[in-house]
Amino acid sequence: MEYSLVGESLKFMVLGMLIVFVFLAVLVQVMKLQAKIIGKYFKEEAPAAAKPSTQNDSEEESRRVAAIIAAVTDFRNNKS
């Protein structure tokens, strides 16, 4: 009797593993199909080229730093 219980449990284990494997294989195929369909109808545009660094970038960075310093100074002065 004990042998048949072990055999039955092994059958159920293999059956469960096969069901999971088949489900995952089908899921992978469906995802590949979905990627092809989306790629066909929604083309990905090439990213725009990065603009060269100019003097305006450094001026903007200086303004940001000044604003941060002013905010921290104001916060420290109003704290007490």
PDB file of N, CA, C and O in Angstrom:
ATOM      1  N   MET A   1       0.828  -1.195   0.000  1.00  0.00           N
ATOM      2  CA  MET A   1       0.000   0.000   0.000  1.00  0.00           C
ATOM      3  C   MET A   1       0.871   1.258   0.000  1.00  0.00           C
ATOM      4  O   MET A   1       0.591   2.227  -0.705  1.00  0.00           O
ATOM      5  N   GLU A   2       1.919   1.217   0.797  1.00  0.00           N
ATOM      6  CA  GLU A   2       2.789   2.378   0.887  1.00  0.00           C
ATOM      7  C   GLU A   2       3.467   2.662  -0.451  1.00  0.00           C
ATOM      8  O   GLU A   2       3.689   3.824  -0.793  1.00  0.00           O
ATOM      9  N   TYR A   3       3.791   1.643  -1.196  1.00  0.00           N
ATOM     10  CA  TYR A   3       4.436   1.809  -2.486  1.00  0.00           C
ATOM     11  C   TYR A   3       3.514   2.527  -3.460  1.00  0.00           C
ATOM     12  O   TYR A   3       3.977   3.375  -4.223  1.00  0.00           O
ATOM     13  N   SER A   4       2.252   2.220  -3.457  1.00  0.00           N
ATOM     14  CA  SER A   4       1.336   2.874  -4.385  1.00  0.00           C
ATOM     15  C   SER A   4       1.129   4.340  -4.024  1.00  0.00           C
ATOM     16  O   SER A   4       0.914   5.162  -4.915  1.00  0.00           O
ATOM     17  N   LEU A   5       1.188   4.689  -2.743  1.00  0.00           N
ATOM     18  CA  LEU A   5       1.057   6.095  -2.351  1.00  0.00           C
ATOM     19  C   LEU A   5       2.253   6.901  -2.838  1.00  0.00           C
ATOM     20  O   LEU A   5       2.099   8.032  -3.299  1.00  0.00           O
ATOM     21  N   VAL A   6       3.438   6.320  -2.735  1.00  0.00           N
ATOM     22  CA  VAL A   6       4.629   7.007  -3.214  1.00  0.00           C
ATOM     23  C   VAL A   6       4.558   7.140  -4.731  1.00  0.00           C
ATOM     24  O   VAL A   6       4.903   8.187  -5.278  1.00  0.00           O
ATOM     25  N   GLY A   7       4.121   6.103  -5.402  1.00  0.00           N
ATOM     26  CA  GLY A   7       3.986   6.140  -6.854  1.00  0.00           C
ATOM     27  C   GLY A   7       2.979   7.181  -7.298  1.00  0.00           C
ATOM     28  O   GLY A   7       3.226   7.926  -8.246  1.00  0.00           O
ATOM     29  N   GLU A   8       1.847   7.235  -6.617  1.00  0.00           N
ATOM     30  CA  GLU A   8       0.820   8.229  -6.939  1.00  0.00           C
ATOM     31  C   GLU A   8       1.338   9.644  -6.701  1.00  0.00           C
ATOM     32  O   GLU A   8       1.073  10.548  -7.493  1.00  0.00           O
ATOM     33  N   SER A   9       2.077   9.833  -5.609  1.00  0.00           N
ATOM     34  CA  SER A   9       2.599  11.173  -5.329  1.00  0.00           C
ATOM     35  C   SER A   9       3.612  11.573  -6.390  1.00  0.00           C
ATOM     36  O   SER A   9       3.652  12.737  -6.789  1.00  0.00           O
ATOM     37  N   LEU A  10       4.430  10.636  -6.855  1.00  0.00           N
ATOM     38  CA  LEU A  10       5.379  10.950  -7.922  1.00  0.00           C
ATOM     39  C   LEU A  10       4.653  11.289  -9.216  1.00  0.00           C
ATOM     40  O   LEU A  10       5.074  12.187  -9.945  1.00  0.00           O
ATOM     41  N   LYS A  11       3.566  10.580  -9.510  1.00  0.00           N
ATOM     42  CA  LYS A  11       2.778  10.877 -10.707  1.00  0.00           C
ATOM     43  C   LYS A  11       2.214  12.294 -10.645  1.00  0.00           C
ATOM     44  O   LYS A  11       2.276  13.036 -11.626  1.00  0.00           O
ATOM     45  N   PHE A  12       1.668  12.662  -9.496  1.00  0.00           N
ATOM     46  CA  PHE A  12       1.101  14.000  -9.345  1.00  0.00           C
ATOM     47  C   PHE A  12       2.187  15.082  -9.431  1.00  0.00           C
ATOM     48  O   PHE A  12       1.964  16.158  -9.985  1.00  0.00           O
ATOM     49  N   MET A  13       3.355  14.777  -8.879  1.00  0.00           N
ATOM     50  CA  MET A  13       4.446  15.731  -8.938  1.00  0.00           C
ATOM     51  C   MET A  13       4.878  15.962 -10.392  1.00  0.00           C
ATOM     52  O   MET A  13       5.046  17.102 -10.823  1.00  0.00           O
ATOM     53  N   VAL A  14       5.051  14.885 -11.130  1.00  0.00           N
ATOM     54  CA  VAL A  14       5.454  15.003 -12.530  1.00  0.00           C
ATOM     55  C   VAL A  14       4.370  15.703 -13.332  1.00  0.00           C
ATOM     56  O   VAL A  14       4.671  16.554 -14.168  1.00  0.00           O
ATOM     57  N   LEU A  15       3.119  15.358 -13.089  1.00  0.00           N
ATOM     58  CA  LEU A  15       2.007  16.001 -13.791  1.00  0.00           C
ATOM     59  C   LEU A  15       1.991  17.502 -13.506  1.00  0.00           C
ATOM     60  O   LEU A  15       1.832  18.305 -14.426  1.00  0.00           O
ATOM     61  N   GLY A  16       2.152  17.879 -12.264  1.00  0.00           N
ATOM     62  CA  GLY A  16       2.166  19.297 -11.899  1.00  0.00           C
ATOM     63  C   GLY A  16       3.329  20.030 -12.539  1.00  0.00           C
ATOM     64  O   GLY A  16       3.168  21.153 -13.015  1.00  0.00           O
ATOM     65  N   MET A  17       4.506  19.402 -12.557  1.00  0.00           N
ATOM     66  CA  MET A  17       5.664  20.035 -13.166  1.00  0.00           C
ATOM     67  C   MET A  17       5.473  20.184 -14.676  1.00  0.00           C
ATOM     68  O   MET A  17       5.877  21.194 -15.253  1.00  0.00           O
ATOM     69  N   LEU A  18       4.870  19.203 -15.309  1.00  0.00           N
ATOM     70  CA  LEU A  18       4.608  19.295 -16.746  1.00  0.00           C
ATOM     71  C   LEU A  18       3.610  20.398 -17.067  1.00  0.00           C
ATOM     72  O   LEU A  18       3.770  21.121 -18.050  1.00  0.00           O
ATOM     73  N   ILE A  19       2.585  20.523 -16.241  1.00  0.00           N
ATOM     74  CA  ILE A  19       1.590  21.575 -16.466  1.00  0.00           C
ATOM     75  C   ILE A  19       2.243  22.950 -16.344  1.00  0.00           C
ATOM     76  O   ILE A  19       1.981  23.836 -17.157  1.00  0.00           O
ATOM     77  N   VAL A  20       3.083  23.129 -15.342  1.00  0.00           N
ATOM     78  CA  VAL A  20       3.771  24.411 -15.164  1.00  0.00           C
ATOM     79  C   VAL A  20       4.709  24.676 -16.338  1.00  0.00           C
ATOM     80  O   VAL A  20       4.761  25.797 -16.844  1.00  0.00           O
ATOM     81  N   PHE A  21       5.455  23.651 -16.779  1.00  0.00           N
ATOM     82  CA  PHE A  21       6.373  23.813 -17.902  1.00  0.00           C
ATOM     83  C   PHE A  21       5.629  24.197 -19.177  1.00  0.00           C
ATOM     84  O   PHE A  21       6.062  25.091 -19.903  1.00  0.00           O
ATOM     85  N   VAL A  22       4.522  23.530 -19.449  1.00  0.00           N
ATOM     86  CA  VAL A  22       3.742  23.838 -20.653  1.00  0.00           C
ATOM     87  C   VAL A  22       3.178  25.251 -20.562  1.00  0.00           C
ATOM     88  O   VAL A  22       3.210  25.994 -21.543  1.00  0.00           O
ATOM     89  N   PHE A  23       2.664  25.627 -19.396  1.00  0.00           N
ATOM     90  CA  PHE A  23       2.136  26.972 -19.216  1.00  0.00           C
ATOM     91  C   PHE A  23       3.209  28.023 -19.475  1.00  0.00           C
ATOM     92  O   PHE A  23       2.954  29.011 -20.164  1.00  0.00           O
ATOM     93  N   LEU A  24       4.412  27.818 -18.928  1.00  0.00           N
ATOM     94  CA  LEU A  24       5.483  28.787 -19.124  1.00  0.00           C
ATOM     95  C   LEU A  24       5.935  28.843 -20.580  1.00  0.00           C
ATOM     96  O   LEU A  24       6.250  29.919 -21.087  1.00  0.00           O
ATOM     97  N   ALA A  25       5.970  27.695 -21.258  1.00  0.00           N
ATOM     98  CA  ALA A  25       6.355  27.678 -22.669  1.00  0.00           C
ATOM     99  C   ALA A  25       5.331  28.445 -23.507  1.00  0.00           C
ATOM    100  O   ALA A  25       5.703  29.203 -24.403  1.00  0.00           O
ATOM    101  N   VAL A  26       4.045  28.248 -23.217  1.00  0.00           N
ATOM    102  CA  VAL A  26       2.996  28.979 -23.928  1.00  0.00           C
ATOM    103  C   VAL A  26       3.093  30.466 -23.620  1.00  0.00           C
ATOM    104  O   VAL A  26       2.920  31.295 -24.514  1.00  0.00           O
ATOM    105  N   LEU A  27       3.365  30.809 -22.383  1.00  0.00           N
ATOM    106  CA  LEU A  27       3.496  32.211 -21.992  1.00  0.00           C
ATOM    107  C   LEU A  27       4.640  32.885 -22.737  1.00  0.00           C
ATOM    108  O   LEU A  27       4.495  34.022 -23.185  1.00  0.00           O
ATOM    109  N   VAL A  28       5.772  32.205 -22.877  1.00  0.00           N
ATOM    110  CA  VAL A  28       6.908  32.772 -23.606  1.00  0.00           C
ATOM    111  C   VAL A  28       6.534  33.006 -25.067  1.00  0.00           C
ATOM    112  O   VAL A  28       6.859  34.052 -25.628  1.00  0.00           O
ATOM    113  N   GLN A  29       5.861  32.054 -25.681  1.00  0.00           N
ATOM    114  CA  GLN A  29       5.473  32.197 -27.079  1.00  0.00           C
ATOM    115  C   GLN A  29       4.484  33.352 -27.262  1.00  0.00           C
ATOM    116  O   GLN A  29       4.582  34.105 -28.231  1.00  0.00           O
ATOM    117  N   VAL A  30       3.548  33.489 -26.350  1.00  0.00           N
ATOM    118  CA  VAL A  30       2.570  34.586 -26.431  1.00  0.00           C
ATOM    119  C   VAL A  30       3.275  35.932 -26.265  1.00  0.00           C
ATOM    120  O   VAL A  30       2.935  36.895 -26.953  1.00  0.00           O
ATOM    121  N   MET A  31       4.254  36.009 -25.359  1.00  0.00           N
ATOM    122  CA  MET A  31       4.987  37.260 -25.174  1.00  0.00           C
ATOM    123  C   MET A  31       5.800  37.612 -26.412  1.00  0.00           C
ATOM    124  O   MET A  31       5.886  38.786 -26.772  1.00  0.00           O
ATOM    125  N   LYS A  32       6.395  36.628 -27.068  1.00  0.00           N
ATOM    126  CA  LYS A  32       7.139  36.886 -28.302  1.00  0.00           C
ATOM    127  C   LYS A  32       6.200  37.387 -29.394  1.00  0.00           C
ATOM    128  O   LYS A  32       6.534  38.319 -30.125  1.00  0.00           O
ATOM    129  N   LEU A  33       5.032  36.772 -29.504  1.00  0.00           N
ATOM    130  CA  LEU A  33       4.048  37.202 -30.496  1.00  0.00           C
ATOM    131  C   LEU A  33       3.590  38.628 -30.216  1.00  0.00           C
ATOM    132  O   LEU A  33       3.460  39.442 -31.131  1.00  0.00           O
ATOM    133  N   GLN A  34       3.351  38.915 -28.952  1.00  0.00           N
ATOM    134  CA  GLN A  34       2.937  40.259 -28.565  1.00  0.00           C
ATOM    135  C   GLN A  34       4.018  41.279 -28.910  1.00  0.00           C
ATOM    136  O   GLN A  34       3.704  42.373 -29.379  1.00  0.00           O
ATOM    137  N   ALA A  35       5.278  40.938 -28.688  1.00  0.00           N
ATOM    138  CA  ALA A  35       6.380  41.857 -29.010  1.00  0.00           C
ATOM    139  C   ALA A  35       6.436  42.125 -30.508  1.00  0.00           C
ATOM    140  O   ALA A  35       6.686  43.255 -30.927  1.00  0.00           O
ATOM    141  N   LYS A  36       6.205  41.097 -31.316  1.00  0.00           N
ATOM    142  CA  LYS A  36       6.214  41.292 -32.770  1.00  0.00           C
ATOM    143  C   LYS A  36       5.066  42.191 -33.205  1.00  0.00           C
ATOM    144  O   LYS A  36       5.247  43.073 -34.045  1.00  0.00           O
ATOM    145  N   ILE A  37       3.885  41.969 -32.635  1.00  0.00           N
ATOM    146  CA  ILE A  37       2.717  42.781 -33.002  1.00  0.00           C
ATOM    147  C   ILE A  37       2.933  44.231 -32.593  1.00  0.00           C
ATOM    148  O   ILE A  37       2.672  45.143 -33.377  1.00  0.00           O
ATOM    149  N   ILE A  38       3.407  44.448 -31.372  1.00  0.00           N
ATOM    150  CA  ILE A  38       3.634  45.814 -30.901  1.00  0.00           C
ATOM    151  C   ILE A  38       4.729  46.472 -31.725  1.00  0.00           C
ATOM    152  O   ILE A  38       4.616  47.648 -32.072  1.00  0.00           O
ATOM    153  N   GLY A  39       5.788  45.732 -32.045  1.00  0.00           N
ATOM    154  CA  GLY A  39       6.867  46.280 -32.858  1.00  0.00           C
ATOM    155  C   GLY A  39       6.413  46.650 -34.255  1.00  0.00           C
ATOM    156  O   GLY A  39       6.954  47.577 -34.857  1.00  0.00           O
ATOM    157  N   LYS A  40       5.427  45.939 -34.778  1.00  0.00           N
ATOM    158  CA  LYS A  40       4.939  46.214 -36.119  1.00  0.00           C
ATOM    159  C   LYS A  40       4.121  47.507 -36.167  1.00  0.00           C
ATOM    160  O   LYS A  40       4.269  48.299 -37.097  1.00  0.00           O
ATOM    161  N   TYR A  41       3.279  47.716 -35.189  1.00  0.00           N
ATOM    162  CA  TYR A  41       2.364  48.855 -35.214  1.00  0.00           C
ATOM    163  C   TYR A  41       2.878  50.087 -34.478  1.00  0.00           C
ATOM    164  O   TYR A  41       2.424  51.198 -34.754  1.00  0.00           O
ATOM    165  N   PHE A  42       3.792  49.918 -33.571  1.00  0.00           N
ATOM    166  CA  PHE A  42       4.325  51.035 -32.797  1.00  0.00           C
ATOM    167  C   PHE A  42       5.832  51.054 -32.944  1.00  0.00           C
ATOM    168  O   PHE A  42       6.550  50.517 -32.101  1.00  0.00           O
ATOM    169  N   LYS A  43       6.308  51.665 -34.002  1.00  0.00           N
ATOM    170  CA  LYS A  43       7.740  51.737 -34.267  1.00  0.00           C
ATOM    171  C   LYS A  43       8.412  52.617 -33.227  1.00  0.00           C
ATOM    172  O   LYS A  43       7.875  53.651 -32.832  1.00  0.00           O
ATOM    173  N   GLU A  44       9.583  52.200 -32.790  1.00  0.00           N
ATOM    174  CA  GLU A  44      10.337  52.990 -31.823  1.00  0.00           C
ATOM    175  C   GLU A  44      11.162  54.012 -32.581  1.00  0.00           C
ATOM    176  O   GLU A  44      11.917  53.665 -33.489  1.00  0.00           O
ATOM    177  N   GLU A  45      11.015  55.262 -32.208  1.00  0.00           N
ATOM    178  CA  GLU A  45      11.741  56.324 -32.870  1.00  0.00           C
ATOM    179  C   GLU A  45      13.162  56.387 -32.327  1.00  0.00           C
ATOM    180  O   GLU A  45      13.407  56.102 -31.155  1.00  0.00           O
ATOM    181  N   ALA A  46      14.085  56.763 -33.190  1.00  0.00           N
ATOM    182  CA  ALA A  46      15.472  56.892 -32.774  1.00  0.00           C
ATOM    183  C   ALA A  46      15.599  58.066 -31.809  1.00  0.00           C
ATOM    184  O   ALA A  46      14.982  59.110 -32.021  1.00  0.00           O
ATOM    185  N   PRO A  47      16.384  57.907 -30.761  1.00  0.00           N
ATOM    186  CA  PRO A  47      16.542  59.023 -29.815  1.00  0.00           C
ATOM    187  C   PRO A  47      17.258  60.193 -30.470  1.00  0.00           C
ATOM    188  O   PRO A  47      18.131  60.013 -31.319  1.00  0.00           O
ATOM    189  N   ALA A  48      16.878  61.375 -30.066  1.00  0.00           N
ATOM    190  CA  ALA A  48      17.492  62.594 -30.623  1.00  0.00           C
ATOM    191  C   ALA A  48      18.933  62.686 -30.155  1.00  0.00           C
ATOM    192  O   ALA A  48      19.272  62.271 -29.047  1.00  0.00           O
ATOM    193  N   ALA A  49      19.763  63.231 -31.008  1.00  0.00           N
ATOM    194  CA  ALA A  49      21.171  63.392 -30.659  1.00  0.00           C
ATOM    195  C   ALA A  49      21.307  64.405 -29.532  1.00  0.00           C
ATOM    196  O   ALA A  49      20.589  65.404 -29.486  1.00  0.00           O
ATOM    197  N   ALA A  50      22.231  64.135 -28.632  1.00  0.00           N
ATOM    198  CA  ALA A  50      22.443  65.045 -27.509  1.00  0.00           C
ATOM    199  C   ALA A  50      23.053  66.343 -28.009  1.00  0.00           C
ATOM    200  O   ALA A  50      23.976  66.342 -28.824  1.00  0.00           O
ATOM    201  N   LYS A  51      22.524  67.444 -27.510  1.00  0.00           N
ATOM    202  CA  LYS A  51      23.048  68.735 -27.948  1.00  0.00           C
ATOM    203  C   LYS A  51      24.418  68.967 -27.315  1.00  0.00           C
ATOM    204  O   LYS A  51      24.656  68.537 -26.187  1.00  0.00           O
ATOM    205  N   PRO A  52      25.296  69.623 -28.012  1.00  0.00           N
ATOM    206  CA  PRO A  52      26.631  69.863 -27.464  1.00  0.00           C
ATOM    207  C   PRO A  52      26.558  70.804 -26.264  1.00  0.00           C
ATOM    208  O   PRO A  52      25.695  71.678 -26.186  1.00  0.00           O
ATOM    209  N   SER A  53      27.463  70.606 -25.358  1.00  0.00           N
ATOM    210  CA  SER A  53      27.505  71.426 -24.156  1.00  0.00           C
ATOM    211  C   SER A  53      27.898  72.857 -24.523  1.00  0.00           C
ATOM    212  O   SER A  53      28.829  73.084 -25.297  1.00  0.00           O
ATOM    213  N   THR A  54      27.186  73.793 -23.963  1.00  0.00           N
ATOM    214  CA  THR A  54      27.467  75.201 -24.264  1.00  0.00           C
ATOM    215  C   THR A  54      27.674  75.973 -22.976  1.00  0.00           C
ATOM    216  O   THR A  54      27.613  75.415 -21.880  1.00  0.00           O
ATOM    217  N   GLN A  55      27.915  77.237 -23.121  1.00  0.00           N
ATOM    218  CA  GLN A  55      28.108  78.122 -21.976  1.00  0.00           C
ATOM    219  C   GLN A  55      26.811  78.214 -21.161  1.00  0.00           C
ATOM    220  O   GLN A  55      26.859  78.409 -19.947  1.00  0.00           O
ATOM    221  N   ASN A  56      25.647  78.073 -21.825  1.00  0.00           N
ATOM    222  CA  ASN A  56      24.371  78.189 -21.128  1.00  0.00           C
ATOM    223  C   ASN A  56      24.214  77.111 -20.075  1.00  0.00           C
ATOM    224  O   ASN A  56      23.577  77.339 -19.046  1.00  0.00           O
ATOM    225  N   ASP A  57      24.788  75.931 -20.316  1.00  0.00           N
ATOM    226  CA  ASP A  57      24.693  74.853 -19.340  1.00  0.00           C
ATOM    227  C   ASP A  57      25.401  75.220 -18.044  1.00  0.00           C
ATOM    228  O   ASP A  57      24.884  74.966 -16.956  1.00  0.00           O
ATOM    229  N   SER A  58      26.567  75.809 -18.155  1.00  0.00           N
ATOM    230  CA  SER A  58      27.307  76.167 -16.944  1.00  0.00           C
ATOM    231  C   SER A  58      26.622  77.334 -16.221  1.00  0.00           C
ATOM    232  O   SER A  58      26.628  77.396 -14.992  1.00  0.00           O
ATOM    233  N   GLU A  59      26.034  78.255 -16.987  1.00  0.00           N
ATOM    234  CA  GLU A  59      25.291  79.357 -16.349  1.00  0.00           C
ATOM    235  C   GLU A  59      24.075  78.815 -15.603  1.00  0.00           C
ATOM    236  O   GLU A  59      23.774  79.246 -14.490  1.00  0.00           O
ATOM    237  N   GLU A  60      23.388  77.878 -16.218  1.00  0.00           N
ATOM    238  CA  GLU A  60      22.208  77.280 -15.578  1.00  0.00           C
ATOM    239  C   GLU A  60      22.616  76.534 -14.312  1.00  0.00           C
ATOM    240  O   GLU A  60      21.925  76.603 -13.295  1.00  0.00           O
ATOM    241  N   GLU A  61      23.737  75.822 -14.374  1.00  0.00           N
ATOM    242  CA  GLU A  61      24.230  75.099 -13.205  1.00  0.00           C
ATOM    243  C   GLU A  61      24.593  76.080 -12.091  1.00  0.00           C
ATOM    244  O   GLU A  61      24.321  75.808 -10.922  1.00  0.00           O
ATOM    245  N   SER A  62      25.193  77.197 -12.431  1.00  0.00           N
ATOM    246  CA  SER A  62      25.546  78.209 -11.432  1.00  0.00           C
ATOM    247  C   SER A  62      24.291  78.776 -10.775  1.00  0.00           C
ATOM    248  O   SER A  62      24.264  79.000  -9.565  1.00  0.00           O
ATOM    249  N   ARG A  63      23.266  79.004 -11.568  1.00  0.00           N
ATOM    250  CA  ARG A  63      22.001  79.507 -11.007  1.00  0.00           C
ATOM    251  C   ARG A  63      21.378  78.502 -10.050  1.00  0.00           C
ATOM    252  O   ARG A  63      20.846  78.878  -9.005  1.00  0.00           O
ATOM    253  N   ARG A  64      21.443  77.218 -10.408  1.00  0.00           N
ATOM    254  CA  ARG A  64      20.892  76.188  -9.520  1.00  0.00           C
ATOM    255  C   ARG A  64      21.640  76.157  -8.194  1.00  0.00           C
ATOM    256  O   ARG A  64      21.031  76.108  -7.125  1.00  0.00           O
ATOM    257  N   VAL A  65      22.957  76.186  -8.276  1.00  0.00           N
ATOM    258  CA  VAL A  65      23.766  76.164  -7.056  1.00  0.00           C
ATOM    259  C   VAL A  65      23.450  77.379  -6.197  1.00  0.00           C
ATOM    260  O   VAL A  65      23.320  77.255  -4.979  1.00  0.00           O
ATOM    261  N   ALA A  66      23.326  78.542  -6.805  1.00  0.00           N
ATOM    262  CA  ALA A  66      23.000  79.758  -6.052  1.00  0.00           C
ATOM    263  C   ALA A  66      21.629  79.634  -5.395  1.00  0.00           C
ATOM    264  O   ALA A  66      21.453  80.042  -4.247  1.00  0.00           O
ATOM    265  N   ALA A  67      20.659  79.076  -6.111  1.00  0.00           N
ATOM    266  CA  ALA A  67      19.317  78.920  -5.543  1.00  0.00           C
ATOM    267  C   ALA A  67      19.337  77.947  -4.362  1.00  0.00           C
ATOM    268  O   ALA A  67      18.658  78.171  -3.360  1.00  0.00           O
ATOM    269  N   ILE A  68      20.113  76.874  -4.479  1.00  0.00           N
ATOM    270  CA  ILE A  68      20.201  75.905  -3.380  1.00  0.00           C
ATOM    271  C   ILE A  68      20.863  76.540  -2.165  1.00  0.00           C
ATOM    272  O   ILE A  68      20.400  76.367  -1.038  1.00  0.00           O
ATOM    273  N   ILE A  69      21.939  77.270  -2.394  1.00  0.00           N
ATOM    274  CA  ILE A  69      22.624  77.935  -1.278  1.00  0.00           C
ATOM    275  C   ILE A  69      21.700  78.942  -0.607  1.00  0.00           C
ATOM    276  O   ILE A  69      21.670  79.035   0.620  1.00  0.00           O
ATOM    277  N   ALA A  70      20.942  79.700  -1.407  1.00  0.00           N
ATOM    278  CA  ALA A  70      20.014  80.677  -0.832  1.00  0.00           C
ATOM    279  C   ALA A  70      18.922  79.986  -0.028  1.00  0.00           C
ATOM    280  O   ALA A  70      18.537  80.470   1.037  1.00  0.00           O
ATOM    281  N   ALA A  71      18.421  78.869  -0.522  1.00  0.00           N
ATOM    282  CA  ALA A  71      17.372  78.162   0.195  1.00  0.00           C
ATOM    283  C   ALA A  71      17.883  77.598   1.517  1.00  0.00           C
ATOM    284  O   ALA A  71      17.190  77.683   2.531  1.00  0.00           O
ATOM    285  N   VAL A  72      19.077  77.028   1.520  1.00  0.00           N
ATOM    286  CA  VAL A  72      19.643  76.467   2.748  1.00  0.00           C
ATOM    287  C   VAL A  72      19.926  77.590   3.742  1.00  0.00           C
ATOM    288  O   VAL A  72      19.651  77.441   4.933  1.00  0.00           O
ATOM    289  N   THR A  73      20.463  78.697   3.277  1.00  0.00           N
ATOM    290  CA  THR A  73      20.744  79.832   4.167  1.00  0.00           C
ATOM    291  C   THR A  73      19.468  80.372   4.781  1.00  0.00           C
ATOM    292  O   THR A  73      19.418  80.649   5.979  1.00  0.00           O
ATOM    293  N   ASP A  74      18.428  80.523   3.958  1.00  0.00           N
ATOM    294  CA  ASP A  74      17.139  81.008   4.460  1.00  0.00           C
ATOM    295  C   ASP A  74      16.557  80.039   5.486  1.00  0.00           C
ATOM    296  O   ASP A  74      15.995  80.465   6.495  1.00  0.00           O
ATOM    297  N   PHE A  75      16.688  78.751   5.230  1.00  0.00           N
ATOM    298  CA  PHE A  75      16.157  77.757   6.150  1.00  0.00           C
ATOM    299  C   PHE A  75      16.883  77.828   7.488  1.00  0.00           C
ATOM    300  O   PHE A  75      16.261  77.771   8.549  1.00  0.00           O
ATOM    301  N   ARG A  76      18.205  77.953   7.427  1.00  0.00           N
ATOM    302  CA  ARG A  76      18.989  78.018   8.679  1.00  0.00           C
ATOM    303  C   ARG A  76      18.689  79.292   9.454  1.00  0.00           C
ATOM    304  O   ARG A  76      18.652  79.262  10.684  1.00  0.00           O
ATOM    305  N   ASN A  77      18.474  80.413   8.766  1.00  0.00           N
ATOM    306  CA  ASN A  77      18.180  81.688   9.450  1.00  0.00           C
ATOM    307  C   ASN A  77      16.797  81.656  10.076  1.00  0.00           C
ATOM    308  O   ASN A  77      16.613  82.219  11.155  1.00  0.00           O
ATOM    309  N   ASN A  78      15.827  81.028   9.452  1.00  0.00           N
ATOM    310  CA  ASN A  78      14.456  80.984   9.977  1.00  0.00           C
ATOM    311  C   ASN A  78      14.269  79.890  11.006  1.00  0.00           C
ATOM    312  O   ASN A  78      13.253  79.865  11.701  1.00  0.00           O
ATOM    313  N   LYS A  79      15.221  78.990  11.116  1.00  0.00           N
ATOM    314  CA  LYS A  79      15.099  77.852  12.037  1.00  0.00           C
ATOM    315  C   LYS A  79      15.155  78.301  13.484  1.00  0.00           C
ATOM    316  O   LYS A  79      14.437  77.751  14.320  1.00  0.00           O
ATOM    317  N   SER A  80      15.975  79.271  13.801  1.00  0.00           N
ATOM    318  CA  SER A  80      16.146  79.669  15.201  1.00  0.00           C
ATOM    319  C   SER A  80      15.204  80.742  15.643  1.00  0.00           C
ATOM    320  O   SER A  80      15.247  81.164  16.799  1.00  0.00           O
TER     321      SER A  80
END
